[in-house]
Amino acid sequence: MGSKFKVAGWISLGALAGALATMQFTATARSSLSPLPLEELQQLAAVFGMIKSDYVEPVDEKKLINDAISGMVSGLDPHSQFFDKKSFKEFREGTTGRFVGVGIEIGMEDGLVKIVSPIEGSPAFRAGLKSGDLISKIDDTFVKGLGLDQAVKKMRGEPNTKVALTIFRKSENRSFPITITREEIKVQSVRAKMIEPGYAWVRVSQFQDSTVDDFARKLEDLYKQDPNLKGLVLDLRNDPGGLLEGAVAVSAAFLPKDVEVVSTNGQIAESKASFKANPDFYSRRGSDPLRRLPAALKNVPMIVLVNEGSASASEIVAGALQDQHRATIMGAQTFGKGSVQTVRQLTPETALKITTARYFTPSGRSIQAKGIVPDVLVDETPDGNVFAALRTREADLEKHLVNGPETKDEAREKQREEERKKLEDEFAKTKEAPKPLPEFGSAEDFPLVQALNQLKGKPVLVSKTAVERKAEVKAE
C-alpha cells in the first residue's frame, strides 16, 4: 500500500454514501489555531438547559446533543454529515458493498418495485426471481405508495430472518407469493459483456471495496471471449462514486503508468495529494489486480458514457481519461461533486464526515459545481432528454461549495419549469407516469448505440438542444 494510504487509512468518495472519506480510528485533537468562542458556547448551554427545564415534555439529553451536532455539521455544506449509529451502519454498507437482504437490483415501474436483476447466487436468484418481475407486496405492506427507499428498508433486515413477497410476473400474467430468507449480500458493482464481435461494454455502477477485483476479472473474461477488441465502452452513467482507490485503479487500467489521475488540495497537510496510475495508489496488501490485464487494453479505442447522475469518483475517471486524451467522453454534463470529505470515527458506532478539500483533474480543473462536459453531447433517447432537465446537480444544492463567480441560470430555471409542467400535464391526461428509460446495456440504449457508432466511425446523433451548464446560485 502506498504512502498516501498509510496516512489516510481508507479513502473513498461519492455523491451518496461513499463521498471521499478517510477513516481515522484514533481521536483527533482540536486545532489550537483559534480560541473557543466562550460566549456562544454559554448560549448553547443556556438553550440546552431551557429545553430540558421548560419544554412541554421531557426530552432525551443524548438526542438533544446529537441533534445539535447534526445541525452544526449540516449547516456547512450538502456533504458534511454527523453519522449516528444507524446512518454510520448504512454508510459502511454503501462503501463495502455488503448488506443483509434478498439480493436484487431494483427500480420502480407503475408504482411497484421492479426487479432489474437478481444478484447471482443471492436468495432471490436461488428462489427463481427474474428480471422484469414486479413486487406488489412486502410482508403485509402493499408497495403502491411506497418510495423506493422505503421498499428497500422493508426488504432488508437481520440475517436468517424471512420476508414474504408477492410477485407479479408479466410474461406469465400471474401473481404468486414467495418467502425468502435474508442473507448478507455482496453487491456486484461491475457488469460487462460483448455487445457484438469486437466491441465490449463495461459498466461500473459504484466504486466499492470489491470493484477493482471485479473490474479486472470482467475485463479478463472479455479478452478471453475476443482477444482482438476493436473498441470498448466504459459506462459510468448514474454512478454516484465510492472508493477513491477504485477510481484511480479503473483509470490506471487504461492510462500509461505514473501519469496523474487526480489531485486534492485543502487546508490540512493530508488533503494536499496527487494520485497517479501506479499500484502504490490503489493496490491493497501488495496485490495489483490489474497486472493480469493484457497490454492491448492501454490502447483499445474507448468511449466513456456519463450523465447527470455520474458523480465524484466517476467524474474523476472521466476527467482523467479526458485530460490524458485517452477516451472520448459522451453523454450529458456530469453532477459536479468535486469536494473531498474525511470521515473521522468518534465512537465505535458514530462518526463525522466533513469536507476537507477539493479535487482536480490532471489539467488542474476543479469540477466542483460544474462537472465534466462531454466531448460529444448525446440525449437519453432519439426524441431528446426525458428527465434530464429535472435532475438535481451539485450546483442546485443549497450551501454547495462555490467554484469561482456564480450567477443564476435563468434560462435553465425556465427550462426546468417548462419540462416539469409538461410532465405534469401529460400525467394529468393519461394518469400514467412517463415511460422509464431502457435498461443500460440493452439494444434500446440510445446513448450506447451512439457510442458504438463513434467507435466505428459512423454518424452520431448528437444532441440538438443540450449545451454546457454553468455553475449557478439561487437568488436570495
N, C-alpha and C positions, 0 to 999 in steps of 0.2 A: 504493500500500500504506500502511495506517495506521501511526501511530507505534508502536503496540503490537507490530506485526510487524517494524518496523525494528529494534526492540530484540531481539525474540525470534528472528527468523530464520525458523524453520519450526516451527509449533506443531501438535501432534496429540494425540489422546487416545483410549484404548480399553482394554477389559479384556484384550485379547490383544496382537497385535503393535503396535497403534497406541499405546496409553496416551496421556497428554497429554505431548508431547515437544517440547523446544526444542533444535533442533540448533545447537550453537555450535562453530564450526570453529577458534576460537582457544583457546590454552591458558588455563586458569583458575588463578589464583594461590590458594594455600591461605590460608584466613582466619586472621588473627592474633588471633582472639578468645581463644584459649587455647593454652598451650604444648603441645608434643608430649609424650606420655606415654613418657618415655625407658625406664623400667623394662620396660614392656610391649613396646616395640619391641626391646629387648635379648632378651626372651624369644622373640619371633618369630624373630629372627636365630639364637638358640641352637637352636630347634626345626628351622629350615631346615638348619643345619649338621649336626645329629644325623641327620636324614633322609638328607642327602647322604652322610654317612660310615657310618651304621650300618644303613640299610635293607637288606633281604635281596637286593635287586638294584638296579642303577643307576637313578636317577630323573632325568628331564629337568628342568633348572633352570627353564626357562621355563614348563613345565607346573606345577611347584610354585607359582611365583609367581602364575600365572593362577588356580590353584585357591584360593590364599589370598585373592586379591581377590574371587573369586566367593563364597566362604564369608562374607567380611566383609559383602558387599553383600546377599546373600540373607538374612542374619540380621536385616535391617532391617524388611522388610515383604514381602508377596507380589508386589509390582510393581516394586521396585527390582531391577536386574539389571546384571551386567557382560556386555557383548557381546564375545565373541571374534570371530575372522574369520568363522566360519560363521554364528553367530547374528546378527551385525550385518548380513550379507547378507540373511538371512531377514527381519529387521526392516524393512530398506529395501524389500524386495519387498512386504511387507504394507502399508506406507503408500503406496507408489507405485501399487500395483495391477498391477504388471508382474512376470512371471516367465517362465521358459522351460519349456514343457511342451507338452501336446497340445491343451489348451483345452476342458476340460469342468468343469461343476459336478457334484459327486458326493455321494453318501451311501452308506449300507450297507443291504443287503437280503439276508436269508438267508445272511449271511456273505460275500456277494460285493459288489463295488463297483457301485453303481447310478448310471447316468448320469442326473442330474436334468435337465440341459440342456447341449447343446453350445454353446459361446460362438460367436456369429455371426462368420463369417469366419475361424475358427480352423482348424488342420489337422484336428481331429476333425469339425468342421462340414463341411469340404470332402470328408472321407472318407465322409460319409453316416451317421455315428453318430447315433442318435436317443434322445430322452428315453425312459427305461424300459429301455434296453439294459443288460445286466449284463456286467461284466468278470470272467471266471473265471481268467484267467492273464495275467501281465505278464512278457514275455520267457519265461524258464524257471521262473518262480515262480508257484505256484498261490496265488490270492488268499485262499482259505479259511484262516483262522488269522491273517491279517494284520490289523493295526489300520488305520484309515483313514489316519493319518499315515504309516505305513509304505508303504501303497499309493501315496500322493501322492509320496513321495520316490522311489519306483521309476519313476514316470511322468515326473518332472522330470529335467532333465539339461542338457547343453550344446546350444546352437543347432546345427541341421543334423545332429544325431545321430538315430538311429532307435530306436523302441521297438515291439516286437511285442505286440499284444493279442489275446486270444481272447474273442470276444463271443458271448453268448447272447441272442438276440432272442426274447422270449416270444411276441410277436404272430405270429411265423412258426415258432415251436417248432424253432429250429435254432441251431447254433453255427457260427461261422466265424472264421478268423484275419484280422487286418488289421495292416499295418505303417504306422506314422505317423512322419513326420519332425518333430522338435520345433522350435518357433519361440518367439520372445518373444510372450507373450500379454498382452493388456490386459484385465484383469478388468472386467466390467460390473457396477457396484455398484448400478445403478438399473434397476428394471423397472417398467413401467406399462401399464395397459390400461383400456378402458372395460368395466366389469363388465356393465352394462346401460345403456340410454339414460338419460343424465343423471347417472350415478354412476361415478366413476373410482376406481381403485386404483393407488397408487404405493408401491413397496417399495424401501427403501434397506437393502441388506444389510451395508454397511460404508462409512464415510466416508473416501474415498481422494482422491488428487490430482485425479482427473477427475470426482468425484461431483457437484460444483456445476454444471459444464457439462452433464453428462449429465442431471442433475435438471431443469435449465432446458429442455433440448431435449425431454425426455419430456413435461413439462407443456405446452409449446407445442404438441406434437403432439396431446395430449388435447384442448386447446381448439380445435384445427382440426377434430377429429372432432365435437366438440359444444361450441359456443361458450356454451351455457347450462347449465353444470354446476349440478346441484341439490345435490350432495354429493361429498365426497372422503374416501377412507380412506388415511391415511399409515401404512404398515406398517413398524414398527421391530422386529418380533419377531426374536429371535436376532441382532440387530445388535450386535456386540461393541464398536463405537466406531470410532475413526480420527482423522482430522484435525479439530481444533477449528474451523478456518475453515469446514469443511463443515457442522458442526453449527450454527454461527452463521448461515451463509447459508440453510440449509434453514428454520431458524426465521424468519429475516428475510423469506422469501418470503411468509409468512402474517401477519406482525406489522406494526403501524404503524412507520414509520421512527423510529429513535433510542430505542426502548424497550429496556430491558436484557434480554439473553438469559441471561447467566451472569456471575458474578464469581468471582475466585480470591483466596485470601489465604494467606500463608505468611511465613517469616522474611525472605527476600531481597526487595529492592525490586521486582524484575521479577515476583514472584509476586502482588503486590497490584494487581489489574487488574479492569476492568469491560468486558465486551464487549457491544456494542449492535447493534441491527438497522440497520446502516449499512454501505455498501460499504467504508468505511475499515477495517472489522474482518474482512472476508473476501475482498475482491477482490484479484486479482493483476495486476501490470503495468498498473494503472489500468483494467482491464476489469471490468465488472459484468455477469455473465451473466443476472442477474435482471431487468435493465432492460427486457428484451423481453417479460416476462410481463404478461398483462392485469391491470388494476387490480381486476377482479372476484375475483381469487384471494384478495385480502385479506379477503373477506367470505363466501366459499363455506362452507356448513356442513361441519364437519370432525370426523372421528374419528381418533385415533391409537391403533393397536394395539401393545401391548407384552407381554412375558412375562419370565420369569426370566432369559432369555438376552439381554435388552436391557440394555446396559451403557454407562456413561461418556458418549460423545458422543450416543448415542441417548437416554440419560436426560436430558442437557442439553436436547435438543429437546422431549422430553415434559414436562419440568419447566417450561420456558419457556412453552410453549403452554398448560399447565395454570394456571400462576400468572397469566398475562396474560389468562385467561378466553377464550382463542381457540378451544380444541378440547376435546372430551370424550375423556378417556383411558380406554381399555377394555382388558381382558385380565387379566394377573396382575402382582403386585408385581415390580418390576424387580430387577436384580442387586445394585445398591447400591455401585458403584465411584465414589466421589466424591473421589478423590485425584488430584493433579497430579504427573506425572513430567517431569523435564527430562533430555534426552539430551545429554550433552557428549561430543564426539568426542575420544578420547585420542590415537589414531594414525590414519592413513588407513584402517585396517581394524578398529579396535576403538573401543568407546565405553562410557560409563557412563550408565545410566538410573537416576535417583534421584528419590525422592518429595520434592517441594519445597513443596507447598501442598494445600489442599482447594478444591473448587469449590462454589458456592452458587447456588441458583435465584434468580430475581428477588425473591421474597419473603424471601430470606435463609435458606432451608432448606439445611442440609447433608444430602445423601442418602448420605453415607458409611456403609456397613454397614446401610443401611435401604432405600434405593431409592425409587422413585416409586410411590405407592399409587394405583392407577387409581380414577377416579370411579365406574366400573362394573366389578365383578369378574366375569369370564367364564371358564368352563372351556375346556379344549382340545377336548373332544368333548361330544356330547349326554349321554354316560354319565359325565362327570366328567373329572378330570385323570389321565392315564395315567402320565406320567413326572414331573410337577411336584414331588412330594414328594422325589424322588431327586436333583433337580438341585442342584448346588452354587451358592451365592451368596457374595458378599463376606463376609458375617458368618460363613460356615462356614470361611473360610480361616485357617490358622494365622498369627499375628502381624499380622492385619489392624489397621489404624488404628481405634481405638475412637471412637465418636461419643457421648460422654456416658456415663452409667452403663449398663452392660450386664449382663443376667442370662441364665443358661442357660434356653432354652425347652424345658422337659421334655416338654410336650405335642407339640411338633413333632418332637423326637427320637423319641418313641414312635410318632408317625405315620410317620416315615421308616422305622423298623424294621418296622412292620406292612406298609407298602407294598412294601418290599424283600422281605419274606418271602412276600408274596402273589405277586409276580412270579416269585420263585424256585420256589415251589410249582407255579405254572402251567407254568413251563418244564420242571420235573421230570416233569409229567404228559404234556404234549404234545410235548416236545422241540423246541418252536418258540419263537422269540423273539416278544415282543409285536408285534402289527401296527403298523407305523410310522404316524405321523400323516399325514393327507392333505397334499399339497403346498400351500404357502401360495399363495393366489390362485385355488385351484381351486373348483369348485362344491361340493365336500365340506368346504371350510374352514369349520368351525363358528364360530370367532370372527369371521371376515369376514362370515358371514351375519348374525350378531347386530349387527355394526357397521352393516350396511345397514339392518337393522330399526330401529336407533336413529335413523339419518338420516331414515328415512321416517315416524317416529313410530309404528312398530308395536311390539308387545310384544317385550321382550328376555328371553331365558332366562339370567338372572343365576346366578352360582354359588351353590349352597346350602351349600357347605362351606368355601370359601376365606375367610380372614379376614386382616386386616393382620398381617404378621410383624414382630415387634420385633427389633432388633439383639440378638445373643446372644454369649455367650462359652462356651467349653468349660471344664468343671471340671478343675482341675489335680490 
